[in-house]
């Protein structure tokens, strides 16, 4: 047909099959990369929302975000402070379970440092 050797058509068909397979493989890799990227973005958004919750809690309760003086010597304040820190720890744990970047770990260390010096002073007399 058209003056072409029949084996040439067979070779062309094989080349087309290989090219089709390669294109499908490239598309599959691209799709997997998009899915992975979308998940990473979603995890980052979730961590930022949780971080906003931490900040909201601190703004709503500034007396416990940075306790001043002897406020924690009072039993009622010490109980509320324990509740506050417990909520902060739960939120920070949620961030750690969601993302693992060094910037998030640095943020968590910073937020924990505000309360690490207070852990013994929160006990009422």
N, C-alpha and C positions, 0 to 999 in steps of 0.2 A: 504494500500500500504506500503510495506516494514515493516510491523508490527508496524506502528506508528498510534496512535489515530488521526483521522481527525481533532479534535479540536486543537491538537498540531500544525498542519499546519496553522490553522487560527490564533493562537496566534503568531506563527513565522512570518506570513505575517503582522500582526499588528505591531510587534516589528520592522520589516524591514521598514514599512511605517513611523513609528515614527523616526527611525534612519535616514532615507532619508530626512525627513522634518528638523530634527536637523542639518544635514550636509548642507542642502540648506540655512538654517537660518544663520549658521556660515559663509558660503560663502558670503551671502548678506551683513552681518556686515563687513566682511573683505573687500569687494568691496567698501562699503561706506567709510570705513576708508582710503583706498587707494585714493579714489577720493578727500576726504577732505585733505589728506596730499599733494597730487599733487597740489591742489588749493593753499594751504598755501605756498608751495615752489614757485609757480608761482607769488604769491603776493610779496614774499620776493625778487625774481629776478627783478620784475618790480620796486619795491622801490629802489633797488640798482642801477638800470639803471637811474632812475630819480635823485638819489643822485649823480651819475656820471655826469649828466647834470648840477646839481648845481655846482659841482666842476669845470667843464669845463667852465662854465660862470665866475666863480671866477678867474680861471687862464687866461681866455681871457681878463678880465677887472680887473686886480689887483688894479687899482687906485680907483675902486668903491667897491671892496671886503673889503678893509681896507683903506678908504679915509684918507689921511694925510694932515695936515695943513689946509689951507683955500681953498683947491681945490673946495669945494662945494659952496663957495661964488660966484663963477662965474656962470651965468645963464645957459650957455651951459652945464657945468659939472653937475649942479644941475638937469637939465632935464634928462641927461643921467643916473645920479644916481637914479632918480625916476624910470626910465625905468628898470634899473638893479634890484632894490629892488622889483619892481612889478613882474619881471620874477622870482626872487628868491621865492617870496611869492606864486606864482602860482605853482612852482615846489614843494615847501614844502607842500602846500595843497594837491597836488596829492599824496605825500608820506603818509600824514595823512589819506587820503581816501582809500589807498591801504593796509597799515599795521597799527597796533595799539600797538606794543610792547613798553615797557618802554625805551629800548635803542634808538628807533627811536624818541620818544618824547624828550629824552635828547639831541639827535643830533639837532633836530629842535630848541629847546630852545637855544642851543649853537650858531647855525647859526643866529638866530634872535637877540641874544644878541650883535652881532657885529654891528648891525644897529639900535638898540633901542636907543642908546645914540646919534645917528646922526640924528634922525628924525627932530629935530628942527634946527640943523645946516645946513641942506640941503636947507633951504630957502634962496634964494639970497636976498641981501640987496636992 
